[in-house]
Amino acid sequence: MKILVTGAAGFIGAFTAKALLERGDTVVGLDNFNDYYDVSLKEARAAFLDPYENFTMARIALEDRDAMEALFAKEGFDKVVHLAAQAGVRYSIENPHSYIDSNIVGTLHILEGCRHHDVEHLVYASSSSVYGANTTMPFSIHQNVDHPLALYGATKKANELMAHTYSNLYKLPTTGLRFFTVYGPWGRPDMALFMFTRNIVEGKPIDVFNYGNHRRDFTYVDDIVEGVIRTMDNTAQPNDAWDAAHPDPGTSRAPYRIYNIGNQQPVELMRYIEVIEQCVGREAEKNLLPMQPGDVPDTWADTEDLAADVGYQPATPIEEGVRRFVDWYIDYYRIDLDSKA
């Protein structure tokens, strides 16, 4: 199969592309290598894809309509895995226009490319942020999600709605995956695990919001990648039992599906920090601060539909996943912990 993976120099995208290449698929990666965070980290991720003969990288911005149309016309993709986006809840409050450009306009270009070039299945990244003000736990795809708390979550909800219209109008099979707090080696520098580890290693305080009273369904990157590929291989089908009088938000009479991908084991933020401290071998100095605007206290994924439909459920414990990240961080940045003691 020939597969387009957008965001291929990103955290999840690079590992997804690598897994597809390892199993023999032909992969075209797309990334604009923007400077939202350290571009050298993106270049380093892309470098471990370059040796594969069945891989090419297109350095294109999603919002570049002409370039996107030319790419789809040239390549003839069988399936598309759309992981590129402007990420970050807090950044969306400060830079709203970039979220519309990338997450709305860019996703429209993906949908149009799939529509006009007979793509068999579009799988795209949504987010647990769509649950917004919801507090019923665990979060279920069968709940309505109409109260986002930041523009990032609103753009991801919009992506789900846009995908449904294309599934309905053009019978394009689409599957949206709501990722829950993804972490692991090669992760983004703006994520808590990266910032906490860096500051603990350097002996600097860490900012702990909501006074540490957060719970997150931390999900290891390998589990996310496995879920992405399994859903890609399981093309979305119409739900013949869908009832318009009692509409189920997670399915449709169109070939449309939504799944949560989370570990189903919410972890207290203070426990997460404790595991990092144990892996680094030193205690953090904590600045306890109020909850930030746009944030939510807790997340917890109900993954029953994912398990039932594709036979998979994430299961990596944070003790194992955080250890792998810290080992990678120390190696990648050539940290001598003894010299920093």
C-alpha positions as CSV (number, residue, x, y, z in Angstrom):
1,M,0.0,0.0,0.0
2,K,1.0,3.6,-0.5
3,I,0.2,5.7,2.5
4,L,0.4,9.4,3.2
5,V,1.4,10.2,6.8
6,T,1.1,13.8,7.6
7,G,3.2,15.2,10.5
8,A,5.9,12.6,9.7
9,A,8.6,14.6,11.4
10,G,6.4,14.9,14.5
11,F,6.3,12.7,17.6
12,I,3.5,10.3,16.7
13,G,3.9,10.7,13.0
14,A,7.6,9.6,12.8
15,F,6.9,6.4,14.8
16,T,3.8,5.7,12.7
17,A,5.7,6.1,9.5
18,K,8.5,3.9,10.8
19,A,6.1,1.1,11.8
20,L,4.4,1.2,8.4
21,L,7.8,1.1,6.6
22,E,8.9,-1.8,8.7
23,R,6.0,-3.9,7.6
24,G,6.7,-3.1,3.9
25,D,4.3,-0.2,3.1
26,T,5.3,2.6,0.8
27,V,5.1,5.9,2.9
28,V,5.1,9.5,1.8
29,G,5.7,11.7,4.8
30,L,4.5,15.3,4.9
31,D,5.7,17.9,7.3
32,N,6.4,21.6,7.2
33,F,9.1,21.5,9.9
34,N,7.7,24.7,11.5
35,D,9.4,26.2,14.5
36,Y,6.7,25.7,17.1
37,Y,9.4,23.8,18.9
38,D,13.0,22.9,18.2
39,V,13.3,22.1,14.5
40,S,16.5,20.1,15.1
41,L,14.4,17.5,17.0
42,K,12.1,17.2,14.0
43,E,15.0,16.8,11.6
44,A,16.5,14.1,13.9
45,R,13.2,12.2,13.8
46,A,13.1,12.5,10.0
47,A,16.6,11.3,9.8
48,F,15.7,7.8,11.1
49,L,13.1,7.5,8.3
50,D,15.4,8.6,5.5
51,P,17.3,5.3,5.1
52,Y,14.2,3.4,4.1
53,E,14.0,3.0,0.3
54,N,10.2,3.0,0.5
55,F,10.0,6.4,2.1
56,T,10.0,10.0,0.7
57,M,9.4,13.2,2.6
58,A,7.3,16.1,1.2
59,R,8.2,19.4,2.9
60,I,4.8,21.0,2.4
61,A,2.5,23.1,4.6
62,L,-1.0,21.6,4.9
63,E,-2.6,25.0,4.2
64,D,-0.8,25.3,0.8
65,R,-3.7,24.3,-1.4
66,D,-1.8,24.1,-4.7
67,A,1.0,22.0,-3.3
68,M,-1.5,19.6,-1.6
69,E,-3.5,19.2,-4.7
70,A,-0.3,18.4,-6.7
71,L,0.8,15.9,-4.1
72,F,-2.4,13.9,-4.2
73,A,-2.5,14.0,-8.0
74,K,1.0,12.8,-8.3
75,E,1.2,10.0,-5.6
76,G,-2.2,8.2,-5.8
77,F,-2.4,7.2,-2.1
78,D,-4.3,4.1,-1.0
79,K,-4.8,5.4,2.5
80,V,-4.1,8.6,4.5
81,V,-3.0,8.9,8.1
82,H,-3.5,12.6,9.0
83,L,-1.5,13.4,12.2
84,A,-0.2,16.9,11.3
85,A,-1.7,19.7,13.3
86,Q,-0.9,22.8,15.3
87,A,-0.8,21.3,18.7
88,G,-1.0,22.6,22.3
89,V,-4.0,23.8,24.3
90,R,-2.2,26.8,25.9
91,Y,-0.6,28.0,22.7
92,S,-4.0,28.1,21.0
93,I,-5.0,30.8,23.4
94,E,-2.1,33.0,22.4
95,N,-1.9,32.1,18.6
96,P,-5.5,31.3,17.4
97,H,-4.9,32.0,13.7
98,S,-2.3,29.3,13.3
99,Y,-4.8,26.7,14.5
100,I,-7.4,27.7,11.9
101,D,-4.7,27.7,9.2
102,S,-3.3,24.3,10.0
103,N,-6.1,22.4,11.7
104,I,-9.1,23.7,9.7
105,V,-7.9,24.8,6.3
106,G,-5.2,22.1,6.3
107,T,-7.7,19.3,7.2
108,L,-10.0,20.6,4.4
109,H,-7.2,20.1,1.9
110,I,-6.7,16.5,3.2
111,L,-10.4,15.8,2.9
112,E,-10.5,17.2,-0.6
113,G,-7.5,15.2,-1.7
114,C,-9.0,12.0,-0.4
115,R,-12.3,12.8,-2.1
116,H,-10.9,13.5,-5.5
117,H,-8.3,10.7,-5.6
118,D,-10.3,7.7,-4.3
119,V,-8.5,7.2,-1.0
120,E,-9.8,4.0,0.6
121,H,-9.7,5.2,4.2
122,L,-8.7,8.4,6.0
123,V,-7.6,8.1,9.7
124,Y,-7.0,11.4,11.5
125,A,-5.9,12.6,14.9
126,S,-8.5,14.1,17.1
127,S,-7.9,14.7,20.8
128,S,-9.2,14.1,24.3
129,S,-9.5,18.0,24.4
130,V,-12.8,17.6,22.5
131,Y,-14.4,16.5,25.8
132,G,-13.9,20.0,27.2
133,A,-16.3,20.8,30.1
134,N,-17.5,17.2,30.3
135,T,-16.9,15.6,33.7
136,T,-18.6,12.2,33.3
137,M,-15.9,9.6,33.6
138,P,-14.6,7.7,31.8
139,F,-14.9,9.8,28.6
140,S,-17.0,7.9,26.1
141,I,-17.3,8.4,22.3
142,H,-21.0,8.1,22.8
143,Q,-21.2,11.3,24.8
144,N,-21.9,14.6,23.1
145,V,-18.9,16.9,23.1
146,D,-20.2,20.4,22.5
147,H,-18.3,22.5,25.1
148,P,-14.6,22.9,24.2
149,L,-12.6,24.9,26.7
150,A,-9.9,26.1,24.2
151,L,-9.6,26.7,20.5
152,Y,-7.4,23.6,20.0
153,G,-10.2,21.4,21.2
154,A,-12.7,23.3,19.1
155,T,-10.6,22.7,15.9
156,K,-10.4,19.0,16.7
157,K,-14.1,18.8,17.2
158,A,-14.5,20.7,13.9
159,N,-12.3,18.1,12.2
160,E,-14.6,15.3,13.3
161,L,-17.6,17.2,11.9
162,M,-15.9,17.9,8.7
163,A,-14.9,14.3,8.3
164,H,-18.5,13.2,8.9
165,T,-19.8,15.4,6.1
166,Y,-17.3,13.9,3.6
167,S,-18.2,10.4,4.8
168,N,-21.9,11.3,4.3
169,L,-21.6,13.1,1.0
170,Y,-18.9,11.2,-0.8
171,K,-18.9,7.8,1.1
172,L,-15.3,8.5,2.1
173,P,-14.5,6.2,5.1
174,T,-13.1,8.2,7.9
175,T,-11.9,7.3,11.4
176,G,-11.1,9.9,14.1
177,L,-8.8,9.0,17.0
178,R,-9.0,10.9,20.2
179,F,-5.5,10.7,21.7
180,F,-5.1,10.9,25.4
181,T,-1.9,12.6,26.7
182,V,0.7,10.8,24.6
183,Y,4.2,10.5,25.9
184,G,7.5,8.6,25.3
185,P,10.9,9.0,23.7
186,W,11.3,11.7,21.1
187,G,8.4,13.5,22.6
188,R,7.6,17.2,22.2
189,P,9.5,19.7,24.3
190,D,6.3,21.6,25.3
191,M,4.8,18.5,27.0
192,A,4.9,18.0,30.7
193,L,7.2,14.9,30.8
194,F,9.8,16.7,28.7
195,M,9.7,19.9,30.7
196,F,9.6,18.1,34.1
197,T,12.6,15.9,33.2
198,R,14.6,18.8,31.8
199,N,14.1,20.9,34.9
200,I,14.7,18.1,37.4
201,V,17.9,17.2,35.6
202,E,19.1,20.8,35.6
203,G,18.0,21.4,39.2
204,K,15.4,23.9,38.3
205,P,11.8,24.1,39.8
206,I,8.9,22.6,37.9
207,D,5.5,24.4,37.5
208,V,2.7,22.1,38.8
209,F,-0.7,23.5,37.8
210,N,-3.9,23.0,39.7
211,Y,-1.7,22.4,42.7
212,G,-1.0,18.9,41.4
213,N,-4.7,17.9,41.5
214,H,-4.7,16.6,38.0
215,R,-5.3,13.1,36.7
216,R,-4.3,12.2,33.2
217,D,-4.8,9.0,31.1
218,F,-1.1,9.0,30.0
219,T,-0.7,6.8,26.9
220,Y,2.6,5.5,25.6
221,V,3.5,6.4,22.1
222,D,4.0,2.8,20.9
223,D,0.4,2.0,22.1
224,I,-0.9,5.0,20.1
225,V,1.0,3.9,16.9
226,E,-0.4,0.4,17.2
227,G,-3.9,1.8,17.6
228,V,-3.4,4.1,14.6
229,I,-2.3,1.3,12.3
230,R,-4.9,-1.2,13.4
231,T,-7.7,1.3,12.8
232,M,-6.2,2.2,9.4
233,D,-6.4,-1.4,8.5
234,N,-10.0,-1.7,9.7
235,T,-11.8,0.6,7.2
236,A,-14.7,2.5,8.7
237,Q,-18.1,1.0,7.9
238,P,-21.6,2.4,8.3
239,N,-23.5,1.5,11.4
240,D,-26.7,-0.2,10.1
241,A,-28.3,0.2,13.5
242,W,-27.7,3.9,13.7
243,D,-31.0,5.7,14.8
244,A,-31.5,9.3,13.6
245,A,-34.1,9.7,16.3
246,H,-31.5,8.8,18.9
247,P,-28.2,9.7,17.2
248,D,-25.0,8.0,18.5
249,P,-22.1,10.6,18.3
250,G,-19.5,7.9,17.8
251,T,-20.9,6.2,14.7
252,S,-23.1,7.0,11.8
253,R,-25.1,5.6,8.9
254,A,-22.1,6.9,6.9
255,P,-18.7,5.1,6.9
256,Y,-17.6,7.1,9.9
257,R,-16.0,6.1,13.2
258,I,-14.6,7.8,16.3
259,Y,-12.4,6.0,18.9
260,N,-10.6,6.9,22.1
261,I,-7.0,5.8,22.4
262,G,-6.0,6.0,26.0
263,N,-4.5,3.7,28.7
264,Q,-7.7,3.5,30.7
265,Q,-5.6,4.0,33.8
266,P,-5.8,7.7,34.9
267,V,-2.7,8.6,37.0
268,E,-2.4,11.4,39.6
269,L,0.0,14.1,38.3
270,M,2.0,13.9,41.6
271,R,2.5,10.1,41.0
272,Y,3.7,10.9,37.4
273,I,6.2,13.4,38.8
274,E,7.3,10.8,41.5
275,V,8.1,8.3,38.8
276,I,10.2,10.9,36.9
277,E,12.0,11.7,40.1
278,Q,12.8,8.0,40.6
279,C,14.1,7.6,37.1
280,V,16.3,10.7,37.2
281,G,17.4,9.9,40.8
282,R,16.6,13.3,42.3
283,E,13.6,15.1,43.8
284,A,11.9,18.0,42.1
285,E,11.4,21.4,43.5
286,K,7.7,22.1,42.8
287,N,6.0,25.4,42.2
288,L,2.3,24.7,43.0
289,L,0.1,27.0,40.8
290,P,-3.6,27.4,39.9
291,M,-5.1,25.6,37.0
292,Q,-4.4,27.3,33.6
293,P,-7.1,28.7,31.4
294,G,-8.4,26.1,28.9
295,D,-7.2,23.2,30.9
296,V,-9.3,20.3,32.4
297,P,-8.7,18.6,35.8
298,D,-9.0,15.0,34.7
299,T,-9.0,12.7,31.6
300,W,-9.9,9.1,31.4
301,A,-10.6,7.2,28.2
302,D,-13.3,4.6,27.7
303,T,-11.7,2.3,25.0
304,E,-14.3,-0.4,24.8
305,D,-15.2,0.4,21.2
306,L,-11.6,0.3,20.1
307,A,-11.1,-3.0,21.8
308,A,-14.3,-4.5,20.3
309,D,-13.7,-3.2,16.7
310,V,-10.0,-3.6,16.2
311,G,-9.0,-5.9,19.0
312,Y,-6.5,-3.6,20.7
313,Q,-6.2,-1.7,24.0
314,P,-3.2,0.3,25.2
315,A,-1.5,-1.1,28.4
316,T,2.0,0.3,28.9
317,P,2.4,1.3,32.6
318,I,3.8,4.8,33.3
319,E,6.7,3.2,35.2
320,E,7.9,1.5,32.0
321,G,7.1,4.4,29.6
322,V,8.6,7.1,31.7
323,R,11.8,5.1,32.2
324,R,12.1,4.7,28.4
325,F,11.7,8.5,28.0
326,V,14.2,9.4,30.7
327,D,16.8,7.0,29.2
328,W,16.3,8.5,25.8
329,Y,16.5,12.1,27.1
330,I,19.8,11.4,28.9
331,D,21.2,9.7,25.9
332,Y,20.0,12.1,23.2
333,Y,21.1,15.2,25.1
334,R,24.3,13.5,26.4
335,I,23.5,14.3,30.0
336,D,26.0,13.3,32.7
337,L,23.8,13.1,35.8
338,D,26.9,12.8,38.1
339,S,28.2,16.1,36.9
340,K,24.8,17.7,37.6
341,A,24.5,16.3,41.1
